Amino acid sequence: MSIQKWNQEDAQKMVEQWRESGLDKMTFCKEQGIVYSRFLYWNKRLNHTISGPDIKTGFVSLSIDPEAAAESICLKGTNGFSLYVSNSPASLQFIKSLLSC
């Protein structure tokens, strides 16, 4: 895209094309002839706009009902990462210690 200045609509189209491409950002920009720093700027700006500045991130307090608990617990991150741990007091204490760092 050889537009000297992007507006939000142009940038949104590029970000959507990048997501659909499955390529990393650098490769996508090279293939499309896009200035990498401009793409990073708009990607960050659009992600901030979509999620909104009032969205809070971080850890939340969890409690486990021993009667309803399964043999293992799965912690899922927003990036698709999953961590399975056994539902034992030692494992839960270990996870609590990790999250407190």
N, C-alpha and C positions, 0 to 999 in steps of 0.2 A: 504494500500500500504506500504510494508515494505522496501522501498528503503531508504538507509541511507542518500543519498544526492540526491536532485531533480535537474533536469535540467529544463529549461523553458518549454519544451514539456510536461514533467511529471506534472509539476505544472498546466499548462493550462488544461490538462485533468481533474485533480482533481477539479479545480475551475469550469469547465463546469459541471462536475458531481454534485457538490454541488448546483449550480444554478438550475439544472434540478430536484434536489431532493426535493426542497421546505423546507428543514430543515434549522434550524439556524446553524451557523458555528460550535458551540461547539458540538451539537448533531451529526452533520455530521462527525466531526473528531473522536468522540468517536466510532461511528458505523464503521468507516473505519479503525480505529487503527492508525490515523494520529496524529502526535504531533501538538497540537493546535497552538503553537507559530510559527511553521514552516509554517502552512497553512496561518496564518495571514500575515506573511512576504511575501509569494508568491502572495497572493491575492492583497496585497497593491502594490507590485512591478509590477504585471501584469496590474492592473488598471492604474497605472502611465504610463506604456508603451503604453497601448491602447489609453488612452486619450492624451498622450504626454505632455511633460513639458511646451509647449508653449500655451496650452489651458488656456484661462483666464476665471475665474469664477467670479460671483458677479452680481450686478444689472446693468440693462441697462436703459437708458432714454426712456420713453414712451410718446407718445402724442396721444390724442384722437380727432378724427374728430367728432364734435357734430352731424353733419348731418348723419353720417354713424354709429353712436354708437347705441348699443342695450339698452334695459332696464337694463341689468346687465352686469357685466364684470367678467370674470373668469381668475384668476391667477393660472397657473399650474406650480408646481415644478417638478424637474427632478426625484423626488422620487415617483411621482404619486399623490401627494397631490394637491387638487384643492380647491381654495377659491373663492366663488362667492360673489360679492358685488354689491349693486345697483349703477346705473350710476347717482348718484346725487352729486352735488358739496361737500356736507358734507361728504359723504362716500369716495369720491376720496381724499379729504383733510386728512381724517383719515388714509387712506392707505399710503398716502405720508408721513405723520408723523411717522407711524410705520416703513416704510422703511428707514427713515432718522436716526433711532436710532443706 
